[in-house]
Amino acid sequence: MAVTEQNESRANDCIRALDESNLPGALKEDLRAVIRSAEEGTNGLTPEESLQCLKQGFFDLSRITVYNMIHEAKREPRSWKDVVVETRTQICILAAIVAAALILRPELANIARAFSGG
């Protein structure tokens, strides 16, 4: 199954908005890669490939979040509560992606369990 036209259009719109933004070049590059990887993950991959795509997406989003937190920390001191509040959207999106993957593909839970040694 190929990437749907809707997902391709959404990814292209997101990347266009990203390109027009004033974000730093390296961050734009990372975010483009995350969008394309997530888009690729919607094209009917095997369960193992889907799980790898989710794990890669989690790694990429985690890395971007860390870099963003480092950059933001240079601006002004913040408490850990401020960081949680500022990243709650990313945390919720990530949780929703994982939940949706497990709901749509319950066999991913078995694969994840096998990889974790459980």
Secondary structure, DSSP 4 states (H G I P E B T S, - for coil): -PPPHHHHHHHHHHHHHHHHS---HHHHHHHHHHHHHHHHTTS---HHHHHHHHHHHHHHHHHHHHHHHHHHHTTS---HHHHHHHHHHHHHHHHHHHHHHHHH-THHHHHHHHHHT-
